[in-house]
Amino acid sequence: MLKDDNYIKGDPLAICDLCSLQFHASELKKMWNGLYACKDDWEPRPEYETPNKPSKPRKLPFTRPEGNDKFMTVAERNPDLL
């Protein structure tokens, strides 16, 4: 508990979400999961939870032009069905 002589105008008292001790609000820091923690309990976001940065698209060594589409009817595909 804090003593009364530790009063700071405009800085309310708050409780650390992890250790449940009382601190001034300016001493608490918001963590990546939304909890407010004191400097002893604060921890950075784990690396495995951060999304990977998108890599730059790689260029292919060569490409071929796309051919024209040719649509066929059923009779053209299977003349024996007629």
C-alpha positions in Angstrom: 0.0 0.0 0.0 1.1 3.5 -0.7 1.3 6.1 2.1 -0.7 9.3 2.0 2.4 11.4 1.5 2.9 9.8 -2.0 0.0 11.7 -3.4 0.5 13.1 -6.9 -2.1 15.4 -8.2 -3.7 14.1 -11.4 -2.1 10.6 -11.1 -4.6 8.2 -9.6 -3.8 5.0 -7.9 -4.2 1.8 -10.0 -3.7 -1.9 -9.4 -1.3 -4.1 -11.4 -3.3 -6.8 -13.2 -0.6 -9.4 -12.6 0.7 -8.9 -9.1 -2.3 -7.0 -7.6 -0.1 -4.4 -6.0 -1.1 -0.7 -5.9 0.9 1.8 -8.0 0.4 5.2 -9.5 -1.2 5.0 -12.9 1.8 6.6 -14.5 3.9 3.6 -13.3 1.8 1.0 -15.1 2.4 0.1 -18.7 -0.1 -1.5 -21.0 0.9 -4.9 -22.3 0.2 -6.5 -25.7 -2.8 -8.5 -24.3 -4.5 -5.4 -22.8 -3.4 -5.8 -19.2 -1.7 -3.1 -17.2 1.4 -4.2 -15.5 4.1 -2.7 -13.3 7.7 -2.5 -14.5 8.6 -5.8 -12.7 5.8 -7.8 -14.3 5.7 -6.2 -17.8 6.8 -8.4 -20.6 7.0 -7.8 -24.4 4.8 -9.7 -26.8 6.3 -13.2 -27.7 7.9 -13.4 -31.1 5.9 -16.4 -32.1 2.7 -14.3 -31.9 3.8 -11.5 -34.2 2.8 -11.9 -37.8 5.6 -12.3 -40.3 6.4 -9.4 -42.6 5.3 -10.1 -46.2 8.3 -10.9 -48.4 9.0 -9.1 -51.6 7.6 -10.9 -54.6 10.2 -12.8 -56.5 10.5 -12.4 -60.3 10.6 -15.6 -62.4 13.7 -16.1 -64.6 11.5 -16.4 -67.7 7.8 -16.4 -68.5 5.8 -17.5 -71.5 2.8 -15.5 -72.9 -0.6 -16.9 -72.0 -2.2 -18.7 -74.9 -5.7 -17.9 -76.3 -8.6 -19.9 -74.9 -10.4 -22.1 -77.4 -14.0 -23.1 -76.4 -15.3 -26.4 -77.8 -18.8 -27.7 -78.0 -19.6 -31.3 -76.8 -19.9 -32.4 -80.5 -16.5 -31.1 -81.3 -15.0 -32.8 -78.3 -16.7 -36.2 -78.8 -18.0 -36.6 -82.4 -19.1 -40.2 -81.6 -21.9 -39.0 -79.3 -23.9 -37.6 -82.2 
